[in-house]
Amino acid sequence: MKTMTCKQLGGACELSFSAATFEEMIALSKQHGMEMFQKGDAPHLEAMQAIKKLMDSPEAMERYFNEKRALFESLPSE
């Protein structure tokens, strides 16, 4: 298991997620993002806008995910 914060994943807070794989980590992050979206949390909405802007460029989005995956892989296992 590895732990990352919402902020490390491109979000807006220090909530921690623990997962065995990067894909599981992204799923937890997305679930949290949806909860924050439903609450109308302004900092998270801003972070989502930044990621949405990346989606306009497949290359930028791929770079973003590759950076987050590399960060996940570099973390120690718990």
FENFENRA-V854779 format. One record per residue. N is the residue number from 1. SS is DSSP state (hx for helix, st for strand, lp for the rest). PSI is psi in radians with two decimals (none if undefined). Layout:
<<N/SS/PSI> <N/SS/PSI>>
This chain:
<<1/lp/2.52> <2/st/2.70> <3/st/2.36> <4/st/2.70> <5/st/2.84> <6/lp/-0.78> <7/lp/-0.73> <8/lp/-0.48> <9/lp/0.10> <10/lp/0.09> <11/lp/-2.65> <12/lp/0.09> <13/lp/3.13> <14/lp/0.22> <15/lp/2.33> <16/st/2.52> <17/st/2.48> <18/st/2.33> <19/st/2.74> <20/lp/-0.50> <21/lp/2.81> <22/hx/-0.66> <23/hx/-0.71> <24/hx/-0.69> <25/hx/-0.77> <26/hx/-0.69> <27/hx/-0.74> <28/hx/-0.71> <29/hx/-0.74> <30/hx/-0.72> <31/hx/-0.79> <32/hx/-0.75> <33/hx/-0.71> <34/hx/-0.69> <35/hx/-0.77> <36/hx/-0.63> <37/hx/-0.80> <38/hx/-0.54> <39/hx/-0.20> <40/lp/0.53> <41/lp/1.96> <42/hx/-0.84> <43/hx/-0.69> <44/hx/-0.64> <45/hx/-0.68> <46/hx/-0.78> <47/hx/-0.68> <48/hx/-0.65> <49/hx/-0.71> <50/hx/-0.73> <51/hx/-0.68> <52/hx/-0.68> <53/hx/-0.66> <54/hx/-0.55> <55/lp/-0.30> <56/lp/-0.37> <57/lp/1.90> <58/hx/-0.62> <59/hx/-0.75> <60/hx/-0.70> <61/hx/-0.71> <62/hx/-0.74> <63/hx/-0.78> <64/hx/-0.89> <65/hx/-0.64> <66/hx/-0.68> <67/hx/-0.77> <68/hx/-0.68> <69/hx/-0.75> <70/hx/-0.71> <71/hx/-0.81> <72/hx/-0.84> <73/hx/-0.53> <74/hx/-0.26> <75/lp/2.58> <76/lp/2.59> <77/lp/2.55> <78/lp/none>>
